[in-house]
């Protein structure tokens, strides 16, 4: 069993589905991505992302091996959303973690 770092970011917005799809389409140019209107996954170099869109918020979950990878993942998500959601005054996700995650 190996320990990793799990983190979750939230952005309250009525446009969560649009931003989920924009992020996934953008990431699909470089990594394997699957997505629909309310759920997406991306195999990022720093670790897997899972994105969920509700009517009220975008939720991004990351699973990484190191604090440095967590910081890189946060920066990538925040930087891209700052461009995509600039009309909403987006600055950064409300990150919840890190928390320890046990994986096989």
N, C-alpha and C positions, 0 to 999 in steps of 0.2 A: 504494500500500500504506500502511496506517495502523497505527501501533503502539498497543497497548492493554495493559491489565493483566489478567492471569489469576491467580486465586487458588483454592485448594481447601481446604475444611475437612472434618475427619473427627470423628465422634462414635461411639465404640465402644459399641454397645448391641444387645441381642437384639431390640429393638423398632424397628429401623430402618424397616421397611416401614410400620408404623403411623404413625411420625412423618413419613415422606415423604408419605403420603396426607393426614395432618392439615395439613401445610404447604400442599400443593397445593390442597386444598379451601378453605382459608382465603384463599390468594392469589387463587383463582378468583373471589372476590367483586369484585375490582378489576382484575385483568389476565387476559390470555389464558394458559390453563394446559392442558397435556395431561399425563396420568399414568396409570400402572398400579400394580401392587403393588411393582415393583422399579425403576422409572424414571419420572422426571417432568421437565417443563420448564415454566418460567414466564418470561413476557416482562415483567420488572420494569422500572420507570422508570429505574433506574440501570444496567440491562443484563441480559442473559439469565442465567437460572439453569438448571443441570442438576443433578438430584438422582438419586442411585443408592443403592439399599438392598441390602445383602448380608445374610447371616445374622448377621454380626457387627458391622456398622457402617453408619452413614449417611454418605454422601459428597456434599458440595455443591460444585459448581464454578461460579465466577462469572467473567464477562468484562465488564470495564468500561473506561471511557476515562481516568479520573483516580483519583488516590489518595483523593480525597474520596469518590468514588462507591464505591470499594472499602471504605472505612471504613463508609459508610452500609449497603452490602450486608451486611457482617459483622454490624453492629449489628442489622439487621432479622432476619437468621437467628438470631443468638444470643438476641435478645429473645423471639422467638416460641418457640424451642425451650425456653427457660427456663420458659415457661408450660406447654408441652405435656409436657416431660420432668422436671418438678419432683420427681416421686417417685424419680427416679434421681439426684437431686442435680446435674443439669446446670448448668454455669456458662457455658461457651462452647465452641465448636468448637475443635479443634486446627487452626488455620489454617496452611497451608504457605507461602503466597506472600508478597509478589507476585513474579511473574516476567513478563518481557516476552513478549508474544504478537503475532505478526505476522498481520494479517488483510488480505484484499483488500477 
